[in-house]
Amino acid sequence: MLEVHALKEQLQNNRQLLASSLYAQDASARVIARLTKERDALLKKLEDLSSSTSSGRRRRSGEEMENGQDAEAEEGGHKKRRHDDGESMTSVSATMIPPDLQQIMSAKGKELSEWRRHRPRSEGLAVPSAFGAYVRHALGASSLPSPLTELQLLPSGYLALASAGDLYLSSTSTSTSTEEKVIQAMTLPRSGLHQLVPAPSSSASTLYAAWCEGPAANKKTWSVGVVDNVSAAASSASSSPLTVSAFTLPGVISKLAAHPVSPWLCTAYSTGDWSMHDMAAQTTIVSAPAAYAPNAGGFAVHPDGMLLAEGGSDGLIRIWDLKGQNSRGTVGIACQFEGHTAGIQSLNFSVNGYVLISQQADGDCWCWDLRKLKAFKKLERAGKGKGRSGRGNKKNVPTPVALDESGHYFAACDQAGTIDVYETKQWQIVHSWESEKKNMTKLVWGNDALSLYSATVDGELWEWHP
């Protein structure tokens, strides 16, 4: 009898606990619903505010760019811009990549991701202990005309340089003497060459380029194009067989970044906007919806082609989602990284796609984990290369960095000309070279990190190898 009474009392207590739990759950659900409604309302207000701010920015940018720009004719609701051969380029201020192009991009991204998982380590890759035997050599018999604005290594083994508005090619073959490696300027049908980016193609004979032409600063026009037959031009003893196709863009181009899907090219503008173009069709695929990163110093496309990183003078790094997976299905900012104390100078994705390396204007570099969305390493460079004042890089003079093709080594130069080589597994300095050459502006690794090339703004070229 007592046992039955105890069981009944326990049952009653359990019923009371269950009732209390159900009441608390119901109250929690009501609170969550109310907070969700408030959140959605705030997000709606934020989108409306961003849209109005974006329109104002674009309106102001358009008014500033009217001086010195050709008039644009309206045809069928799209803007038609004239390019060199008299034809027109259709450009749409779109914020969403068309579905058919999204499929192409997604397929390419999956292909590259699978390739990286099974990518073997090169048997000829330099080991850290080998860097001690590298010696600096002058590349070419004389300096190139200044200013030298670009230095790139082509998959074919040639160095491509933009110096004083002209294109130069240099052999990197170890069988060629150092003094003979720089060959004469390639003949281009355009002047004012400013930037170069190798096209991600197995043919290794194509460059994307940006030109700046005009009689005065406020009358200059900027254009991008494709330079074909580069390898053939470098090996030809006759006149240069280079071919160029280009079209004009409405803005000052600050950076170029090749997309893994060929022939797509991304361009960043001084106003903070960016666009992606199909270079074969000479059309704009997508444009950033607003000016987020003024004076973009860092601009890079993820190895899979699904993300784009942009960093400006405000010190913020914005990661754009090119797949358009937000609520509107448009290109938007997936996340942003904070922490830099100066404007962004350069951005580099690691070969495996898991790390983003950013450099700010005073030289300090940060390593960001793209999976955990946080910084895991800071490479303090601002205090290196102190001058007589002992104040380091206080004037924010640009110093070059370079990640080798394998992703195993990262080189960074300071103001005094010292080049430090980091091994990216532990991010420790494995070797340093004292170059005694200040004002270095460009660094680029050779194949398998068996050589390193550096350049000064005055047009001096140097090669480091055993």
C-alpha positions as CSV (number, residue, x, y, z in Angstrom):
1,M,0.0,0.0,0.0
2,L,2.8,2.4,0.9
3,E,4.7,1.5,-2.3
4,V,1.6,2.3,-4.4
5,H,1.3,5.7,-2.6
6,A,4.9,6.5,-3.3
7,L,4.6,5.6,-6.9
8,K,1.5,7.9,-7.3
9,E,3.4,10.7,-5.6
10,Q,6.3,10.3,-7.9
11,L,4.0,10.2,-10.9
12,Q,2.4,13.5,-9.8
13,N,5.8,15.1,-9.4
14,N,6.9,14.0,-12.8
15,R,3.7,15.4,-14.3
16,Q,4.3,18.8,-12.7
17,L,7.9,18.8,-14.0
18,L,6.7,17.9,-17.5
19,A,4.1,20.7,-17.4
20,S,6.7,23.2,-16.3
21,S,9.1,22.1,-19.1
22,L,6.4,22.4,-21.7
23,Y,5.5,25.8,-20.5
24,A,9.1,26.9,-20.6
25,Q,9.5,25.5,-24.1
26,D,6.5,27.3,-25.3
27,A,7.7,30.6,-23.8
28,S,11.1,30.1,-25.4
29,A,9.5,29.5,-28.8
30,R,7.5,32.7,-28.5
31,V,10.7,34.7,-27.6
32,I,12.6,33.2,-30.5
33,A,9.8,34.0,-32.9
34,R,9.7,37.6,-31.6
35,L,13.5,38.0,-31.9
36,T,13.5,36.5,-35.4
37,K,10.9,39.0,-36.5
38,E,12.9,41.9,-35.0
39,R,16.1,40.6,-36.7
40,D,14.4,40.4,-40.1
41,A,13.0,43.9,-39.7
42,L,16.5,45.2,-38.9
43,L,18.1,43.4,-41.8
44,K,15.5,44.8,-44.1
45,K,16.3,48.4,-42.8
46,L,20.0,47.7,-43.2
47,E,19.6,46.5,-46.8
48,D,17.5,49.6,-47.6
49,L,20.2,51.8,-46.0
50,S,23.0,50.0,-47.9
51,S,21.1,50.3,-51.2
52,S,20.6,54.0,-50.8
53,T,24.2,54.6,-49.7
54,S,25.4,52.5,-52.7
55,S,23.3,54.6,-55.1
56,G,24.7,57.8,-53.6
57,R,28.3,56.5,-54.0
58,R,27.8,55.4,-57.5
59,R,26.1,58.7,-58.4
60,R,29.0,60.7,-57.0
61,S,31.6,58.4,-58.7
62,G,29.8,58.8,-62.0
63,E,29.8,62.6,-61.7
64,E,33.5,62.6,-60.9
65,M,34.3,60.4,-63.8
66,E,32.4,62.3,-66.4
67,N,35.4,64.6,-67.0
68,G,37.7,63.0,-69.5
69,Q,35.4,60.1,-70.3
70,D,33.7,59.5,-73.7
71,A,29.9,59.8,-73.8
72,E,28.1,56.5,-73.5
73,A,25.2,55.7,-75.8
74,E,22.1,53.9,-74.4
75,E,21.0,51.0,-76.5
76,G,18.3,48.6,-75.4
77,G,18.7,49.5,-71.8
78,H,22.4,48.6,-71.7
79,K,25.4,50.9,-71.7
80,K,27.6,50.6,-74.9
81,R,31.3,51.5,-74.5
82,R,33.5,52.1,-77.5
83,H,36.8,50.1,-77.7
84,D,39.8,50.3,-80.0
85,D,38.6,48.8,-83.2
86,G,35.3,50.8,-83.2
87,E,33.1,48.0,-81.9
88,S,31.2,48.3,-78.6
89,M,31.3,46.3,-75.4
90,T,28.0,45.6,-73.7
91,S,28.3,46.1,-69.9
92,V,25.5,45.5,-67.4
93,S,25.7,46.7,-63.8
94,A,24.6,43.2,-62.6
95,T,25.1,41.8,-59.1
96,M,24.4,38.1,-60.1
97,I,26.4,35.8,-62.3
98,P,24.1,34.2,-64.9
99,P,23.0,30.6,-64.1
100,D,24.8,29.1,-67.0
101,L,28.1,30.8,-66.1
102,Q,27.6,29.8,-62.4
103,Q,27.4,26.2,-63.6
104,I,30.7,26.6,-65.5
105,M,32.3,28.2,-62.4
106,S,31.1,25.5,-60.0
107,A,32.2,22.7,-62.3
108,K,35.7,24.3,-62.6
109,G,35.8,24.8,-58.8
110,K,35.1,21.2,-58.1
111,E,37.7,20.1,-60.7
112,L,40.4,22.3,-59.2
113,S,39.5,21.3,-55.6
114,E,39.8,17.6,-56.5
115,W,43.1,18.3,-58.3
116,R,44.5,20.0,-55.2
117,R,43.6,17.1,-52.9
118,H,45.7,14.7,-55.1
119,R,48.4,17.2,-56.1
120,P,51.8,15.5,-55.6
121,R,54.7,17.4,-54.1
122,S,57.3,18.2,-56.8
123,E,60.4,16.0,-56.5
124,G,62.5,19.0,-57.5
125,L,61.2,21.4,-54.9
126,A,64.0,23.3,-53.1
127,V,64.6,22.3,-49.5
128,P,65.2,25.1,-46.8
129,S,68.8,24.2,-46.4
130,A,69.5,24.9,-50.1
131,F,68.7,28.7,-49.8
132,G,72.1,29.3,-48.1
133,A,73.8,28.6,-51.4
134,Y,71.7,31.1,-53.4
135,V,73.7,34.1,-54.7
136,R,72.5,37.3,-56.1
137,H,73.1,38.1,-59.8
138,A,72.2,41.1,-61.9
139,L,69.7,40.1,-64.5
140,G,70.5,41.6,-67.8
141,A,73.4,43.8,-68.9
142,S,71.7,47.1,-67.9
143,S,68.7,48.4,-66.0
144,L,65.3,48.7,-67.7
145,P,63.7,52.2,-68.0
146,S,61.8,53.2,-64.9
147,P,59.2,53.0,-63.5
148,L,59.0,49.2,-63.4
149,T,55.4,48.5,-62.5
150,E,55.0,44.7,-62.9
151,L,57.0,41.5,-62.8
152,Q,55.3,38.1,-63.4
153,L,56.6,34.5,-64.1
154,L,54.9,32.8,-67.0
155,P,54.2,29.0,-66.9
156,S,56.4,28.8,-70.0
157,G,59.4,29.9,-67.9
158,Y,59.7,33.5,-69.1
159,L,59.6,36.6,-67.0
160,A,57.2,39.2,-68.2
161,L,57.9,42.8,-67.1
162,A,56.0,46.1,-67.5
163,S,58.6,48.9,-67.5
164,A,58.0,52.5,-68.6
165,G,54.8,51.4,-70.3
166,D,56.4,48.7,-72.5
167,L,56.5,44.9,-72.3
168,Y,59.8,43.1,-71.7
169,L,60.4,39.3,-71.7
170,S,63.3,37.6,-70.0
171,S,64.4,33.9,-70.2
172,T,64.8,32.0,-66.9
173,S,66.7,29.1,-68.4
174,T,69.8,28.1,-66.4
175,S,71.6,27.5,-69.7
176,T,71.4,31.2,-70.6
177,S,74.0,33.6,-69.1
178,T,72.6,36.1,-66.7
179,E,73.7,39.1,-68.8
180,E,71.8,37.8,-71.9
181,K,68.5,36.9,-70.2
182,V,66.7,40.2,-70.6
183,I,65.7,40.6,-74.2
184,Q,64.5,43.8,-75.9
185,A,61.0,45.2,-75.5
186,M,58.2,43.4,-77.3
187,T,56.3,45.5,-79.8
188,L,52.8,46.2,-78.7
189,P,50.2,48.1,-80.7
190,R,49.3,50.0,-77.6
191,S,51.3,52.2,-75.2
192,G,51.0,52.8,-71.5
193,L,51.3,49.1,-70.3
194,H,50.7,49.2,-66.5
195,Q,49.8,45.8,-65.1
196,L,50.2,42.1,-66.2
197,V,48.6,38.9,-65.0
198,P,49.4,35.4,-66.5
199,A,46.2,33.7,-67.8
200,P,45.6,30.4,-66.1
201,S,46.0,28.3,-69.3
202,S,48.1,25.3,-70.1
203,S,49.2,27.0,-73.3
204,A,51.2,29.4,-71.1
205,S,51.3,32.0,-74.0
206,T,48.6,34.5,-72.9
207,L,48.8,37.5,-70.6
208,Y,46.0,39.7,-69.3
209,A,47.1,43.4,-69.2
210,A,45.9,46.8,-68.2
211,W,46.8,50.0,-70.1
212,C,46.7,53.6,-69.0
213,E,46.7,56.1,-71.8
214,G,46.0,59.8,-72.1
215,P,47.7,63.2,-72.4
216,A,46.9,64.3,-68.9
217,A,45.9,62.8,-65.5
218,N,42.3,63.8,-65.8
219,K,42.1,62.7,-69.4
220,K,43.6,59.2,-69.1
221,T,41.6,56.2,-70.2
222,W,42.0,52.7,-68.8
223,S,41.6,49.5,-70.7
224,V,42.1,45.8,-70.3
225,G,43.0,43.2,-72.9
226,V,44.6,39.9,-73.9
227,V,48.2,39.6,-75.2
228,D,48.5,36.3,-77.1
229,N,51.5,34.4,-78.5
230,V,53.8,35.5,-75.7
231,S,56.0,32.4,-75.8
232,A,56.2,32.5,-79.6
233,A,57.3,36.2,-79.4
234,A,60.0,35.4,-76.9
235,S,61.5,32.6,-79.0
236,S,61.1,34.4,-82.4
237,A,64.1,36.0,-84.0
238,S,61.9,37.9,-86.4
239,S,59.4,40.6,-85.7
240,S,57.2,40.1,-82.6
241,P,54.1,38.0,-83.5
242,L,52.2,39.4,-80.4
243,T,48.5,40.0,-80.9
244,V,46.4,42.3,-78.6
245,S,42.7,42.7,-78.2
246,A,41.5,45.3,-75.7
247,F,38.5,47.3,-74.6
248,T,38.1,50.4,-72.5
249,L,36.7,50.4,-68.9
250,P,35.1,53.4,-67.1
251,G,37.4,53.8,-64.2
252,V,41.0,53.8,-62.8
253,I,42.1,50.2,-62.6
254,S,44.0,49.5,-59.4
255,K,44.4,45.7,-59.5
256,L,44.0,42.7,-61.8
257,A,43.3,39.1,-60.8
258,A,42.8,36.2,-63.2
259,H,39.9,33.9,-62.5
260,P,40.5,30.1,-62.8
261,V,37.8,29.9,-65.5
262,S,39.6,31.1,-68.6
263,P,39.2,33.7,-70.1
264,W,37.7,35.5,-67.1
265,L,39.5,38.5,-65.6
266,C,38.6,40.4,-62.4
267,T,39.4,44.2,-62.2
268,A,39.4,46.4,-59.1
269,Y,39.0,50.2,-59.4
270,S,40.3,53.0,-57.3
271,T,36.7,53.8,-56.2
272,G,36.5,50.4,-54.5
273,D,34.2,48.8,-57.1
274,W,35.2,45.6,-58.9
275,S,34.0,43.7,-62.0
276,M,34.5,40.4,-63.6
277,H,34.8,40.2,-67.4
278,D,34.7,37.6,-70.1
279,M,37.8,38.6,-72.1
280,A,36.9,36.5,-75.2
281,A,33.4,37.9,-75.5
282,Q,34.5,41.4,-74.2
283,T,31.5,41.5,-71.8
284,T,31.2,42.3,-68.1
285,I,29.8,39.2,-66.3
286,V,29.2,40.8,-62.9
287,S,30.0,44.0,-61.0
288,A,30.2,44.7,-57.3
289,P,27.0,46.2,-55.9
290,A,28.8,49.1,-54.1
291,A,32.1,50.8,-53.4
292,Y,33.3,49.0,-50.3
293,A,37.1,49.1,-50.4
294,P,38.4,52.5,-51.6
295,N,41.9,52.4,-53.2
296,A,42.0,48.6,-53.2
297,G,45.6,47.5,-52.6
298,G,44.8,43.8,-52.2
299,F,42.8,41.8,-54.7
300,A,42.8,38.1,-55.3
301,V,40.6,35.2,-56.5
302,H,40.5,31.9,-54.5
303,P,42.1,28.9,-56.3
304,D,38.6,27.4,-56.7
305,G,37.2,30.6,-58.2
306,M,34.3,30.7,-55.8
307,L,35.5,33.5,-53.6
308,L,37.2,36.9,-54.2
309,A,39.2,38.8,-51.6
310,E,39.4,42.6,-51.6
311,G,41.2,44.9,-49.1
312,G,41.4,48.7,-49.2
313,S,42.8,51.7,-47.5
314,D,40.3,51.2,-44.6
315,G,42.3,48.1,-43.4
316,L,39.3,45.7,-43.8
317,I,39.4,42.5,-45.9
318,R,36.2,41.5,-47.5
319,I,35.6,38.0,-48.8
320,W,33.0,38.0,-51.6
321,D,30.9,35.0,-52.4
322,L,30.8,34.7,-56.2
323,K,28.3,31.8,-56.1
324,G,25.5,34.1,-55.0
325,Q,24.3,32.1,-52.0
326,N,22.7,34.9,-50.1
327,S,18.9,35.3,-49.7
328,R,18.7,37.3,-53.0
329,G,20.9,34.9,-54.9
330,T,23.3,37.8,-55.7
331,V,27.0,38.3,-55.3
332,G,27.6,39.5,-51.7
333,I,30.1,39.7,-48.9
334,A,30.4,36.3,-47.1
335,C,32.6,37.6,-44.3
336,Q,35.2,40.2,-43.5
337,F,38.4,40.2,-41.5
338,E,39.3,43.0,-39.1
339,G,42.6,43.6,-37.3
340,H,44.9,45.5,-39.7
341,T,46.1,48.9,-38.4
342,A,46.9,50.2,-41.9
343,G,45.6,49.9,-45.4
344,I,45.9,46.6,-47.3
345,Q,48.8,46.4,-49.7
346,S,48.5,42.8,-51.0
347,L,46.5,39.6,-50.7
348,N,47.5,36.0,-51.5
349,F,45.5,32.8,-51.2
350,S,47.5,29.7,-50.3
351,V,47.6,27.0,-53.0
352,N,45.4,24.6,-50.9
353,G,42.8,27.4,-50.5
354,Y,42.7,27.2,-46.7
355,V,44.8,30.3,-45.9
356,L,44.7,34.0,-46.9
357,I,47.9,36.0,-46.5
358,S,47.4,39.7,-46.2
359,Q,49.9,42.5,-46.0
360,Q,49.3,46.0,-44.7
361,A,51.0,49.2,-45.9
362,D,53.7,49.2,-43.1
363,G,54.8,45.6,-44.1
364,D,53.2,43.5,-41.4
365,C,51.5,40.3,-42.7
366,W,48.6,38.4,-41.3
367,C,47.7,34.7,-42.0
368,W,43.9,34.0,-41.9
369,D,42.3,30.6,-41.5
370,L,39.4,30.6,-44.0
371,R,37.8,27.6,-42.3
372,K,37.8,29.1,-38.8
373,L,37.5,32.7,-40.1
374,K,40.2,34.1,-37.8
375,A,43.9,35.1,-37.9
376,F,46.3,32.5,-36.6
377,K,49.7,34.1,-37.3
378,K,51.1,37.7,-37.5
379,L,54.4,38.3,-39.3
380,E,55.7,41.5,-37.9
381,R,57.6,43.3,-40.6
382,A,57.0,47.0,-39.8
383,G,60.0,47.2,-37.5
384,K,62.4,45.4,-39.9
385,G,64.8,47.3,-42.1
386,K,65.0,50.4,-39.8
387,G,66.8,53.4,-41.2
388,R,69.0,55.9,-39.4
389,S,66.0,57.2,-37.5
390,G,65.3,53.8,-36.1
391,R,61.6,54.2,-36.8
392,G,61.1,51.4,-39.3
393,N,58.7,51.6,-42.1
394,K,56.8,54.6,-40.8
395,K,56.1,56.1,-44.2
396,N,54.2,53.0,-45.3
397,V,56.6,52.5,-48.3
398,P,55.4,49.4,-50.2
399,T,57.5,46.3,-49.7
400,P,57.0,43.2,-51.9
401,V,56.0,39.7,-50.9
402,A,55.7,36.5,-52.9
403,L,54.2,33.0,-52.4
404,D,55.9,30.3,-54.4
405,E,53.7,28.1,-56.8
406,S,53.9,25.1,-54.5
407,G,52.7,27.1,-51.5
408,H,55.6,25.9,-49.3
409,Y,57.6,29.2,-49.2
410,F,56.7,32.8,-48.6
411,A,59.2,35.6,-49.2
412,A,59.0,39.1,-47.8
413,C,61.3,42.0,-48.3
414,D,61.8,45.0,-45.9
415,Q,62.9,48.6,-46.6
416,A,66.5,47.9,-46.2
417,G,66.4,45.2,-48.9
418,T,66.6,42.1,-46.7
419,I,64.5,39.2,-48.0
420,D,63.2,36.7,-45.4
421,V,62.0,33.3,-46.5
422,Y,59.3,31.7,-44.4
423,E,58.4,28.0,-44.5
424,T,54.6,28.0,-44.5
425,K,54.0,24.9,-42.5
426,Q,55.2,26.5,-39.3
427,W,55.6,30.1,-40.6
428,Q,59.2,30.3,-39.4
429,I,62.0,32.1,-41.1
430,V,64.3,29.5,-42.7
431,H,66.7,31.9,-44.4
432,S,67.4,35.6,-45.0
433,W,69.3,37.3,-47.9
434,E,70.9,40.7,-47.5
435,S,70.4,42.3,-50.9
436,E,71.6,45.9,-50.0
437,K,69.2,47.1,-52.6
438,K,66.5,49.4,-51.3
439,N,63.3,50.4,-52.9
440,M,62.5,46.9,-54.0
441,T,58.9,46.7,-55.4
442,K,58.6,43.2,-56.9
443,L,59.4,39.7,-55.9
444,V,58.5,36.5,-57.8
445,W,59.6,32.9,-57.2
446,G,61.0,30.7,-60.0
447,N,59.7,27.1,-60.6
448,D,60.1,24.8,-57.6
449,A,61.6,27.8,-55.6
450,L,64.9,27.1,-57.3
451,S,65.3,30.8,-58.0
452,L,63.9,34.1,-56.8
453,Y,63.6,37.3,-58.9
454,S,63.5,40.8,-57.5
455,A,63.1,44.2,-59.0
456,T,63.4,47.8,-57.9
457,V,61.3,50.7,-59.0
458,D,64.3,52.1,-60.9
459,G,64.3,49.0,-63.2
460,E,67.1,47.0,-61.7
461,L,66.5,43.2,-61.9
462,W,68.1,40.6,-59.7
463,E,68.1,36.8,-59.7
464,W,68.9,34.6,-56.7
465,H,69.9,31.1,-57.4
466,P,72.7,28.6,-56.5
